[in-house]
Amino acid sequence: MTTARLTGVWAPVITPFTRELAPDPGRFVRHCRWLLDHGCRGLAVFGTNSEANSLTVEERIDLLEALVQDGVPAGSLMPGTGCCALPDTVRLTAHAVKLGCGGVLMLPPFYYKGLSDEGLYRSFVEVIERVGDPRLRVYLYHIPPVAQVPIPLAVIERLLRTHSRTVVGIKDSSGDWANTKAVLDAFAASGFEVFAGSEAFLLQNMRHGGVGCITATGNVNPAAIDHLYRHWQAPEADRMQAEVSATRAVLQQFPMISALKATVAHYAQDPEWGTVRPPLVELGPEDARRLAGELGQRGFDMPGLGTLGDPRPASEVRSRQGGVT
Amino acid sequence: MTTARLTGVWAPVITPFTRELAPDPGRFVRHCRWLLDHGCRGLAVFGTNSEANSLTVEERIDLLEALVQDGVPAGSLMPGTGCCALPDTVRLTAHAVKLGCGGVLMLPPFYYKGLSDEGLYRSFVEVIERVGDPRLRVYLYHIPPVAQVPIPLAVIERLLRTHSRTVVGIKDSSGDWANTKAVLDAFAASGFEVFAGSEAFLLQNMRHGGVGCITATGNVNPAAIDHLYRHWQAPEADRMQAEVSATRAVLQQFPMISALKATVAHYAQDPEWGTVRPPLVELGPEDARRLAGELGQRGFDMPGLGTLGDPRPASEVRSRQGGVT
């Protein structure tokens, strides 16, 4: 893994499934390329919005290898590797390091609730030491609304005392600006890389020493969010923030993952993209029409997404698009 | 799988780990045999108290096969098979059916929160249909305090409408008697098998049409709980209930899994049994001494447990104990 800082807008890439609920590497690779071509600095594949925990360890490994084999730069990948079982987390993390990924985004083990700080600390340290590779860069994944297992400041502080070369950042998906602010105040000055977990907090995050955001809606609206990221110090930044937040609000009327997939299905004219694995449920036709209608009224578009439906292998699509990217 | 009803006291068997955090099939098989010899009607291996979600799919498969190969009757096994990822749940469930297990205890997918009834229903149905084996018997695992994903009555009702031959019971670990009572009132009369998730509710459960309990403390106190189960209609049942609940209260002063393991470590004189996988933390020496002291004051014992430390293979131990069991 590179030691270069990761910054900017990253997407927790939605994972396409066939109607039979199998992961679809072709659509996955094409969507990843589209994201990198349209504003994403990197891809936090296998995040919450990727339905990562609905995938087996082997499915994640296969999808990650499909990306790298297709030529997606490993340094722009930050796969989610945190599972409930220590050996699964070790296996996925070691695999990501071996491929040269820019970092890994690590959930805490999330089955048991009310964990002690000691248990949580040991969980991360045990993974780091078992992987035992100096190239490893861990980004902690704090998402209490879903995981229901927070990563308290005291645990971050202890990890930074003992493993500061390895534990280099966080994605804060608490939705609680006070927590993000506390993390920034405590650790950003020493180089700890704080990603907001949503573009709704991007401007605030940048103004307080953060490095970017890893956001669900990066899957569909990366250019506008990247524009805000690159111009966060411009006079019109607040207006740009309001604009991307308004697009987010349209999507947030629906369950987010299903809404993202319905949006890609709509703009790619590829209905199969709408498929989700249980326990999630795809957007119904009426909701999908309403979502597309409201996005259309805002002038929203996903230019070039039609190629997502292209039946040819991703490598061919890529070489055809070589001049464009 | 047999179609015979499962009843009585079942233990969610604690999973022994070596100091290096590897599962230990020898200690596991010996503890399972001790439980079956001392009051457990069956073993709900790979439950919450088994640290099941801290095990990989392969580790669970290997441990289950070790039990069956050692001669533990498959019909007295109800392995936990519910994972976050559909293919993992299908794989574990199909494996359990193939081995002839008496049933499976199925958690809902537990990463995403706030699931719709439709998504939850689909999760179970998709597993049942993909396993596609008429021998499958599913016991739903309702444990909202940990999984944070409840199984509402409406979902049970729908499953019973469409898959009543397969979905045959529930373990209710809500800790909420009102919920257990509602499940009993709605479904017990039609043969739905309701296990209380703790012996604290065993007597109430039996009095309202339940079939037994699947309880953590069954790992250490199976004989007394089984005695209550067998004599729940006796005049002294309330006194027996108070007695087993008092023993439970001693253990509940500490994190339950670590306390159970410390108890087995103490009575087996086998300190390695105290090992847990992160994110859990083993009981400290002072807590372990206090726990043993308080259990001792109650006259608590685990007779015959010394063999757990026996270094010989489980098969040899078993043949030596043949006359006893």
Interface residues (C-beta under 8 A of the other chain):
Chain A: L21 T48 N53 S54 L55 T56 V57 E59 C84 A85 L86 P87 D88 P108 P109 F110 Y111 Y112 K113 L115 S116 E118 G119 L120 R122 S123 E126 P145 V146 A147 Q148 V149 R277 P278 P279 L280 V281
Chain B: L21 T48 N53 S54 L55 T56 V57 E59 C84 A85 L86 P87 D88 P108 P109 F110 Y111 Y112 K113 L115 S116 E118 G119 L120 R122 S123 E126 P145 V146 A147 Q148 V149 R277 P278 P279 L280 V281
